Amino acid sequence: MSNETQQNGLNAAASSEAKAAEISEAKAGESSDPKAGETSKANIGEIAEAEASDDELLGACGGSEAPRTVMDVLRLPGVDRMYAVQPIPWCPHLEQVEPLDGRRLNCRAPCLDCDETDENWICLVCYKIYCSRFKNEHMLYHGLESEHRIVLSYSDLSVWCYACDNYIDNEITYPMKNSAHRSKFGEDLPC
């Protein structure tokens, strides 16, 4: 936890304690004097309003806004690191990739084995479409049986190598990604 986060938490706690003390004093200080009672009730109302606005600022989880940047996430209590997917730029299995040769990829095509249409992948060697390991694992089985290693996800347009167990970002796959993007979104990939 950062020093700033700790300090903000301490300041909020001290502020709440001070307000609670003021409320206790106000309640204890109520007397038979009508003016003193009115002042105490007025102070209690102001304090309650101030507490409500502090609660709104802090939110149920200690913050009113969701983190917007990586640095915001890293500032959250208990978060000391994050992991990022880093595709490799080359692998020896890219040699298996066959060109599109006029094919148009169809991101809505079903798995050849189970007709699943969510989470499908296309083999970039034979261009057969099978479902992901999160569905019925047919693309994984295809890769094992055929030794076709490079596949493209229709979900997020990422390229995966089963042998290297890694994502790939290589220009050899860009025409396939562009064709899939065109199928999915009706336009070419942005430059």
MODELLER restraints for C-alpha pairs under 7 A, 6 or more apart:
rsr = mdl.restraints
at = mdl.atoms
rsr.add(forms.Gaussian(group=physical.xy_distance, feature=features.Distance(at['CA:1:A'], at['CA:75:A']), mean=6.75, stdev=0.5))
rsr.add(forms.Gaussian(group=physical.xy_distance, feature=features.Distance(at['CA:1:A'], at['CA:77:A']), mean=5.31, stdev=0.5))
rsr.add(forms.Gaussian(group=physical.xy_distance, feature=features.Distance(at['CA:1:A'], at['CA:78:A']), mean=6.56, stdev=0.5))
rsr.add(forms.Gaussian(group=physical.xy_distance, feature=features.Distance(at['CA:2:A'], at['CA:75:A']), mean=6.60, stdev=0.5))
rsr.add(forms.Gaussian(group=physical.xy_distance, feature=features.Distance(at['CA:19:A'], at['CA:47:A']), mean=6.44, stdev=0.5))
rsr.add(forms.Gaussian(group=physical.xy_distance, feature=features.Distance(at['CA:23:A'], at['CA:44:A']), mean=5.87, stdev=0.5))
rsr.add(forms.Gaussian(group=physical.xy_distance, feature=features.Distance(at['CA:26:A'], at['CA:40:A']), mean=4.97, stdev=0.5))
rsr.add(forms.Gaussian(group=physical.xy_distance, feature=features.Distance(at['CA:26:A'], at['CA:44:A']), mean=6.93, stdev=0.5))
rsr.add(forms.Gaussian(group=physical.xy_distance, feature=features.Distance(at['CA:27:A'], at['CA:40:A']), mean=6.94, stdev=0.5))
rsr.add(forms.Gaussian(group=physical.xy_distance, feature=features.Distance(at['CA:30:A'], at['CA:36:A']), mean=6.46, stdev=0.5))
rsr.add(forms.Gaussian(group=physical.xy_distance, feature=features.Distance(at['CA:30:A'], at['CA:37:A']), mean=5.11, stdev=0.5))
rsr.add(forms.Gaussian(group=physical.xy_distance, feature=features.Distance(at['CA:30:A'], at['CA:40:A']), mean=6.53, stdev=0.5))
rsr.add(forms.Gaussian(group=physical.xy_distance, feature=features.Distance(at['CA:31:A'], at['CA:37:A']), mean=6.14, stdev=0.5))
rsr.add(forms.Gaussian(group=physical.xy_distance, feature=features.Distance(at['CA:56:A'], at['CA:64:A']), mean=6.97, stdev=0.5))
rsr.add(forms.Gaussian(group=physical.xy_distance, feature=features.Distance(at['CA:57:A'], at['CA:63:A']), mean=6.67, stdev=0.5))
rsr.add(forms.Gaussian(group=physical.xy_distance, feature=features.Distance(at['CA:57:A'], at['CA:64:A']), mean=5.60, stdev=0.5))
rsr.add(forms.Gaussian(group=physical.xy_distance, feature=features.Distance(at['CA:58:A'], at['CA:64:A']), mean=5.44, stdev=0.5))
rsr.add(forms.Gaussian(group=physical.xy_distance, feature=features.Distance(at['CA:67:A'], at['CA:73:A']), mean=5.60, stdev=0.5))
rsr.add(forms.Gaussian(group=physical.xy_distance, feature=features.Distance(at['CA:74:A'], at['CA:80:A']), mean=5.99, stdev=0.5))
rsr.add(forms.Gaussian(group=physical.xy_distance, feature=features.Distance(at['CA:74:A'], at['CA:81:A']), mean=6.60, stdev=0.5))
rsr.add(forms.Gaussian(group=physical.xy_distance, feature=features.Distance(at['CA:87:A'], at['CA:166:A']), mean=6.58, stdev=0.5))
rsr.add(forms.Gaussian(group=physical.xy_distance, feature=features.Distance(at['CA:87:A'], at['CA:167:A']), mean=4.51, stdev=0.5))
rsr.add(forms.Gaussian(group=physical.xy_distance, feature=features.Distance(at['CA:87:A'], at['CA:168:A']), mean=4.84, stdev=0.5))
rsr.add(forms.Gaussian(group=physical.xy_distance, feature=features.Distance(at['CA:87:A'], at['CA:169:A']), mean=5.69, stdev=0.5))
rsr.add(forms.Gaussian(group=physical.xy_distance, feature=features.Distance(at['CA:88:A'], at['CA:167:A']), mean=6.25, stdev=0.5))
rsr.add(forms.Gaussian(group=physical.xy_distance, feature=features.Distance(at['CA:88:A'], at['CA:168:A']), mean=4.97, stdev=0.5))
rsr.add(forms.Gaussian(group=physical.xy_distance, feature=features.Distance(at['CA:88:A'], at['CA:169:A']), mean=6.07, stdev=0.5))
rsr.add(forms.Gaussian(group=physical.xy_distance, feature=features.Distance(at['CA:89:A'], at['CA:168:A']), mean=5.83, stdev=0.5))
rsr.add(forms.Gaussian(group=physical.xy_distance, feature=features.Distance(at['CA:89:A'], at['CA:169:A']), mean=4.99, stdev=0.5))
rsr.add(forms.Gaussian(group=physical.xy_distance, feature=features.Distance(at['CA:89:A'], at['CA:170:A']), mean=5.29, stdev=0.5))
rsr.add(forms.Gaussian(group=physical.xy_distance, feature=features.Distance(at['CA:90:A'], at['CA:168:A']), mean=6.61, stdev=0.5))
rsr.add(forms.Gaussian(group=physical.xy_distance, feature=features.Distance(at['CA:90:A'], at['CA:170:A']), mean=6.18, stdev=0.5))
rsr.add(forms.Gaussian(group=physical.xy_distance, feature=features.Distance(at['CA:93:A'], at['CA:149:A']), mean=6.54, stdev=0.5))
rsr.add(forms.Gaussian(group=physical.xy_distance, feature=features.Distance(at['CA:93:A'], at['CA:150:A']), mean=6.93, stdev=0.5))
rsr.add(forms.Gaussian(group=physical.xy_distance, feature=features.Distance(at['CA:94:A'], at['CA:150:A']), mean=6.94, stdev=0.5))
rsr.add(forms.Gaussian(group=physical.xy_distance, feature=features.Distance(at['CA:96:A'], at['CA:125:A']), mean=5.96, stdev=0.5))
rsr.add(forms.Gaussian(group=physical.xy_distance, feature=features.Distance(at['CA:97:A'], at['CA:124:A']), mean=5.31, stdev=0.5))
rsr.add(forms.Gaussian(group=physical.xy_distance, feature=features.Distance(at['CA:97:A'], at['CA:125:A']), mean=4.87, stdev=0.5))
rsr.add(forms.Gaussian(group=physical.xy_distance, feature=features.Distance(at['CA:97:A'], at['CA:150:A']), mean=6.89, stdev=0.5))
rsr.add(forms.Gaussian(group=physical.xy_distance, feature=features.Distance(at['CA:98:A'], at['CA:124:A']), mean=6.23, stdev=0.5))
rsr.add(forms.Gaussian(group=physical.xy_distance, feature=features.Distance(at['CA:98:A'], at['CA:125:A']), mean=5.13, stdev=0.5))
rsr.add(forms.Gaussian(group=physical.xy_distance, feature=features.Distance(at['CA:100:A'], at['CA:176:A']), mean=6.75, stdev=0.5))
rsr.add(forms.Gaussian(group=physical.xy_distance, feature=features.Distance(at['CA:104:A'], at['CA:179:A']), mean=6.18, stdev=0.5))
rsr.add(forms.Gaussian(group=physical.xy_distance, feature=features.Distance(at['CA:105:A'], at['CA:179:A']), mean=5.71, stdev=0.5))
rsr.add(forms.Gaussian(group=physical.xy_distance, feature=features.Distance(at['CA:105:A'], at['CA:180:A']), mean=5.40, stdev=0.5))
rsr.add(forms.Gaussian(group=physical.xy_distance, feature=features.Distance(at['CA:105:A'], at['CA:183:A']), mean=6.47, stdev=0.5))
rsr.add(forms.Gaussian(group=physical.xy_distance, feature=features.Distance(at['CA:106:A'], at['CA:180:A']), mean=6.65, stdev=0.5))
rsr.add(forms.Gaussian(group=physical.xy_distance, feature=features.Distance(at['CA:106:A'], at['CA:183:A']), mean=5.59, stdev=0.5))
rsr.add(forms.Gaussian(group=physical.xy_distance, feature=features.Distance(at['CA:107:A'], at['CA:154:A']), mean=5.55, stdev=0.5))
rsr.add(forms.Gaussian(group=physical.xy_distance, feature=features.Distance(at['CA:107:A'], at['CA:180:A']), mean=6.18, stdev=0.5))
rsr.add(forms.Gaussian(group=physical.xy_distance, feature=features.Distance(at['CA:107:A'], at['CA:183:A']), mean=5.91, stdev=0.5))
rsr.add(forms.Gaussian(group=physical.xy_distance, feature=features.Distance(at['CA:107:A'], at['CA:184:A']), mean=5.82, stdev=0.5))
rsr.add(forms.Gaussian(group=physical.xy_distance, feature=features.Distance(at['CA:108:A'], at['CA:117:A']), mean=6.27, stdev=0.5))
rsr.add(forms.Gaussian(group=physical.xy_distance, feature=features.Distance(at['CA:109:A'], at['CA:117:A']), mean=6.43, stdev=0.5))
rsr.add(forms.Gaussian(group=physical.xy_distance, feature=features.Distance(at['CA:110:A'], at['CA:116:A']), mean=5.25, stdev=0.5))
rsr.add(forms.Gaussian(group=physical.xy_distance, feature=features.Distance(at['CA:110:A'], at['CA:117:A']), mean=4.56, stdev=0.5))
rsr.add(forms.Gaussian(group=physical.xy_distance, feature=features.Distance(at['CA:111:A'], at['CA:117:A']), mean=6.40, stdev=0.5))
rsr.add(forms.Gaussian(group=physical.xy_distance, feature=features.Distance(at['CA:111:A'], at['CA:120:A']), mean=6.61, stdev=0.5))
rsr.add(forms.Gaussian(group=physical.xy_distance, feature=features.Distance(at['CA:111:A'], at['CA:129:A']), mean=5.33, stdev=0.5))
rsr.add(forms.Gaussian(group=physical.xy_distance, feature=features.Distance(at['CA:111:A'], at['CA:130:A']), mean=4.18, stdev=0.5))
rsr.add(forms.Gaussian(group=physical.xy_distance, feature=features.Distance(at['CA:111:A'], at['CA:131:A']), mean=5.34, stdev=0.5))
rsr.add(forms.Gaussian(group=physical.xy_distance, feature=features.Distance(at['CA:112:A'], at['CA:129:A']), mean=6.06, stdev=0.5))
rsr.add(forms.Gaussian(group=physical.xy_distance, feature=features.Distance(at['CA:112:A'], at['CA:130:A']), mean=5.81, stdev=0.5))
rsr.add(forms.Gaussian(group=physical.xy_distance, feature=features.Distance(at['CA:113:A'], at['CA:130:A']), mean=6.95, stdev=0.5))
rsr.add(forms.Gaussian(group=physical.xy_distance, feature=features.Distance(at['CA:116:A'], at['CA:131:A']), mean=6.42, stdev=0.5))
rsr.add(forms.Gaussian(group=physical.xy_distance, feature=features.Distance(at['CA:119:A'], at['CA:131:A']), mean=5.95, stdev=0.5))
rsr.add(forms.Gaussian(group=physical.xy_distance, feature=features.Distance(at['CA:119:A'], at['CA:132:A']), mean=5.56, stdev=0.5))
rsr.add(forms.Gaussian(group=physical.xy_distance, feature=features.Distance(at['CA:119:A'], at['CA:154:A']), mean=6.60, stdev=0.5))
rsr.add(forms.Gaussian(group=physical.xy_distance, feature=features.Distance(at['CA:119:A'], at['CA:155:A']), mean=5.54, stdev=0.5))
rsr.add(forms.Gaussian(group=physical.xy_distance, feature=features.Distance(at['CA:120:A'], at['CA:129:A']), mean=6.68, stdev=0.5))
rsr.add(forms.Gaussian(group=physical.xy_distance, feature=features.Distance(at['CA:120:A'], at['CA:130:A']), mean=5.61, stdev=0.5))
rsr.add(forms.Gaussian(group=physical.xy_distance, feature=features.Distance(at['CA:120:A'], at['CA:131:A']), mean=4.20, stdev=0.5))
rsr.add(forms.Gaussian(group=physical.xy_distance, feature=features.Distance(at['CA:120:A'], at['CA:132:A']), mean=5.51, stdev=0.5))
rsr.add(forms.Gaussian(group=physical.xy_distance, feature=features.Distance(at['CA:120:A'], at['CA:153:A']), mean=6.25, stdev=0.5))
rsr.add(forms.Gaussian(group=physical.xy_distance, feature=features.Distance(at['CA:120:A'], at['CA:154:A']), mean=5.61, stdev=0.5))
rsr.add(forms.Gaussian(group=physical.xy_distance, feature=features.Distance(at['CA:120:A'], at['CA:155:A']), mean=6.89, stdev=0.5))
rsr.add(forms.Gaussian(group=physical.xy_distance, feature=features.Distance(at['CA:121:A'], at['CA:129:A']), mean=5.71, stdev=0.5))
rsr.add(forms.Gaussian(group=physical.xy_distance, feature=features.Distance(at['CA:121:A'], at['CA:130:A']), mean=5.60, stdev=0.5))
rsr.add(forms.Gaussian(group=physical.xy_distance, feature=features.Distance(at['CA:121:A'], at['CA:131:A']), mean=5.97, stdev=0.5))
rsr.add(forms.Gaussian(group=physical.xy_distance, feature=features.Distance(at['CA:121:A'], at['CA:132:A']), mean=6.38, stdev=0.5))
rsr.add(forms.Gaussian(group=physical.xy_distance, feature=features.Distance(at['CA:121:A'], at['CA:139:A']), mean=6.71, stdev=0.5))
rsr.add(forms.Gaussian(group=physical.xy_distance, feature=features.Distance(at['CA:121:A'], at['CA:151:A']), mean=6.27, stdev=0.5))
rsr.add(forms.Gaussian(group=physical.xy_distance, feature=features.Distance(at['CA:121:A'], at['CA:152:A']), mean=5.35, stdev=0.5))
rsr.add(forms.Gaussian(group=physical.xy_distance, feature=features.Distance(at['CA:121:A'], at['CA:153:A']), mean=4.38, stdev=0.5))
rsr.add(forms.Gaussian(group=physical.xy_distance, feature=features.Distance(at['CA:121:A'], at['CA:154:A']), mean=5.52, stdev=0.5))
rsr.add(forms.Gaussian(group=physical.xy_distance, feature=features.Distance(at['CA:122:A'], at['CA:128:A']), mean=5.65, stdev=0.5))
rsr.add(forms.Gaussian(group=physical.xy_distance, feature=features.Distance(at['CA:122:A'], at['CA:129:A']), mean=4.44, stdev=0.5))
rsr.add(forms.Gaussian(group=physical.xy_distance, feature=features.Distance(at['CA:122:A'], at['CA:130:A']), mean=6.49, stdev=0.5))
rsr.add(forms.Gaussian(group=physical.xy_distance, feature=features.Distance(at['CA:122:A'], at['CA:151:A']), mean=5.53, stdev=0.5))
rsr.add(forms.Gaussian(group=physical.xy_distance, feature=features.Distance(at['CA:122:A'], at['CA:152:A']), mean=5.23, stdev=0.5))
rsr.add(forms.Gaussian(group=physical.xy_distance, feature=features.Distance(at['CA:122:A'], at['CA:153:A']), mean=6.58, stdev=0.5))
rsr.add(forms.Gaussian(group=physical.xy_distance, feature=features.Distance(at['CA:123:A'], at['CA:129:A']), mean=6.44, stdev=0.5))
rsr.add(forms.Gaussian(group=physical.xy_distance, feature=features.Distance(at['CA:123:A'], at['CA:150:A']), mean=6.28, stdev=0.5))
rsr.add(forms.Gaussian(group=physical.xy_distance, feature=features.Distance(at['CA:123:A'], at['CA:151:A']), mean=4.44, stdev=0.5))
rsr.add(forms.Gaussian(group=physical.xy_distance, feature=features.Distance(at['CA:123:A'], at['CA:152:A']), mean=6.48, stdev=0.5))
rsr.add(forms.Gaussian(group=physical.xy_distance, feature=features.Distance(at['CA:124:A'], at['CA:150:A']), mean=5.72, stdev=0.5))
rsr.add(forms.Gaussian(group=physical.xy_distance, feature=features.Distance(at['CA:124:A'], at['CA:151:A']), mean=5.30, stdev=0.5))
rsr.add(forms.Gaussian(group=physical.xy_distance, feature=features.Distance(at['CA:124:A'], at['CA:152:A']), mean=6.77, stdev=0.5))
rsr.add(forms.Gaussian(group=physical.xy_distance, feature=features.Distance(at['CA:125:A'], at['CA:148:A']), mean=6.20, stdev=0.5))
rsr.add(forms.Gaussian(group=physical.xy_distance, feature=features.Distance(at['CA:130:A'], at['CA:138:A']), mean=5.32, stdev=0.5))
rsr.add(forms.Gaussian(group=physical.xy_distance, feature=features.Distance(at['CA:130:A'], at['CA:139:A']), mean=4.68, stdev=0.5))
rsr.add(forms.Gaussian(group=physical.xy_distance, feature=features.Distance(at['CA:131:A'], at['CA:137:A']), mean=5.98, stdev=0.5))
rsr.add(forms.Gaussian(group=physical.xy_distance, feature=features.Distance(at['CA:131:A'], at['CA:138:A']), mean=5.34, stdev=0.5))
rsr.add(forms.Gaussian(group=physical.xy_distance, feature=features.Distance(at['CA:131:A'], at['CA:139:A']), mean=5.60, stdev=0.5))
rsr.add(forms.Gaussian(group=physical.xy_distance, feature=features.Distance(at['CA:132:A'], at['CA:138:A']), mean=6.53, stdev=0.5))
rsr.add(forms.Gaussian(group=physical.xy_distance, feature=features.Distance(at['CA:132:A'], at['CA:139:A']), mean=5.87, stdev=0.5))
rsr.add(forms.Gaussian(group=physical.xy_distance, feature=features.Distance(at['CA:133:A'], at['CA:140:A']), mean=6.43, stdev=0.5))
rsr.add(forms.Gaussian(group=physical.xy_distance, feature=features.Distance(at['CA:143:A'], at['CA:149:A']), mean=5.74, stdev=0.5))
rsr.add(forms.Gaussian(group=physical.xy_distance, feature=features.Distance(at['CA:149:A'], at['CA:161:A']), mean=5.25, stdev=0.5))
rsr.add(forms.Gaussian(group=physical.xy_distance, feature=features.Distance(at['CA:149:A'], at['CA:162:A']), mean=5.06, stdev=0.5))
rsr.add(forms.Gaussian(group=physical.xy_distance, feature=features.Distance(at['CA:149:A'], at['CA:163:A']), mean=5.99, stdev=0.5))
rsr.add(forms.Gaussian(group=physical.xy_distance, feature=features.Distance(at['CA:150:A'], at['CA:159:A']), mean=6.91, stdev=0.5))
rsr.add(forms.Gaussian(group=physical.xy_distance, feature=features.Distance(at['CA:150:A'], at['CA:160:A']), mean=5.73, stdev=0.5))
rsr.add(forms.Gaussian(group=physical.xy_distance, feature=features.Distance(at['CA:150:A'], at['CA:161:A']), mean=4.62, stdev=0.5))
rsr.add(forms.Gaussian(group=physical.xy_distance, feature=features.Distance(at['CA:150:A'], at['CA:162:A']), mean=6.65, stdev=0.5))
rsr.add(forms.Gaussian(group=physical.xy_distance, feature=features.Distance(at['CA:151:A'], at['CA:159:A']), mean=5.62, stdev=0.5))
rsr.add(forms.Gaussian(group=physical.xy_distance, feature=features.Distance(at['CA:151:A'], at['CA:160:A']), mean=5.39, stdev=0.5))
rsr.add(forms.Gaussian(group=physical.xy_distance, feature=features.Distance(at['CA:151:A'], at['CA:161:A']), mean=6.59, stdev=0.5))
rsr.add(forms.Gaussian(group=physical.xy_distance, feature=features.Distance(at['CA:152:A'], at['CA:158:A']), mean=5.72, stdev=0.5))
rsr.add(forms.Gaussian(group=physical.xy_distance, feature=features.Distance(at['CA:152:A'], at['CA:159:A']), mean=4.44, stdev=0.5))
rsr.add(forms.Gaussian(group=physical.xy_distance, feature=features.Distance(at['CA:152:A'], at['CA:160:A']), mean=6.42, stdev=0.5))
rsr.add(forms.Gaussian(group=physical.xy_distance, feature=features.Distance(at['CA:153:A'], at['CA:159:A']), mean=6.32, stdev=0.5))
rsr.add(forms.Gaussian(group=physical.xy_distance, feature=features.Distance(at['CA:154:A'], at['CA:180:A']), mean=6.92, stdev=0.5))
rsr.add(forms.Gaussian(group=physical.xy_distance, feature=features.Distance(at['CA:157:A'], at['CA:177:A']), mean=6.05, stdev=0.5))
rsr.add(forms.Gaussian(group=physical.xy_distance, feature=features.Distance(at['CA:158:A'], at['CA:167:A']), mean=6.98, stdev=0.5))
rsr.add(forms.Gaussian(group=physical.xy_distance, feature=features.Distance(at['CA:159:A'], at['CA:167:A']), mean=5.61, stdev=0.5))
rsr.add(forms.Gaussian(group=physical.xy_distance, feature=features.Distance(at['CA:159:A'], at['CA:168:A']), mean=5.38, stdev=0.5))
rsr.add(forms.Gaussian(group=physical.xy_distance, feature=features.Distance(at['CA:159:A'], at['CA:169:A']), mean=7.00, stdev=0.5))
rsr.add(forms.Gaussian(group=physical.xy_distance, feature=features.Distance(at['CA:160:A'], at['CA:166:A']), mean=5.83, stdev=0.5))
rsr.add(forms.Gaussian(group=physical.xy_distance, feature=features.Distance(at['CA:160:A'], at['CA:167:A']), mean=4.42, stdev=0.5))
rsr.add(forms.Gaussian(group=physical.xy_distance, feature=features.Distance(at['CA:160:A'], at['CA:168:A']), mean=5.80, stdev=0.5))
rsr.add(forms.Gaussian(group=physical.xy_distance, feature=features.Distance(at['CA:161:A'], at['CA:167:A']), mean=6.26, stdev=0.5))
rsr.add(forms.Gaussian(group=physical.xy_distance, feature=features.Distance(at['CA:161:A'], at['CA:168:A']), mean=6.85, stdev=0.5))
rsr.add(forms.Gaussian(group=physical.xy_distance, feature=features.Distance(at['CA:178:A'], at['CA:188:A']), mean=5.74, stdev=0.5))
rsr.add(forms.Gaussian(group=physical.xy_distance, feature=features.Distance(at['CA:178:A'], at['CA:189:A']), mean=5.51, stdev=0.5))
rsr.add(forms.Gaussian(group=physical.xy_distance, feature=features.Distance(at['CA:181:A'], at['CA:187:A']), mean=6.73, stdev=0.5))
rsr.add(forms.Gaussian(group=physical.xy_distance, feature=features.Distance(at['CA:181:A'], at['CA:188:A']), mean=6.20, stdev=0.5))
rsr.add(forms.Gaussian(group=physical.xy_distance, feature=features.Distance(at['CA:181:A'], at['CA:189:A']), mean=6.14, stdev=0.5))
rsr.add(forms.Gaussian(group=physical.xy_distance, feature=features.Distance(at['CA:182:A'], at['CA:188:A']), mean=5.16, stdev=0.5))
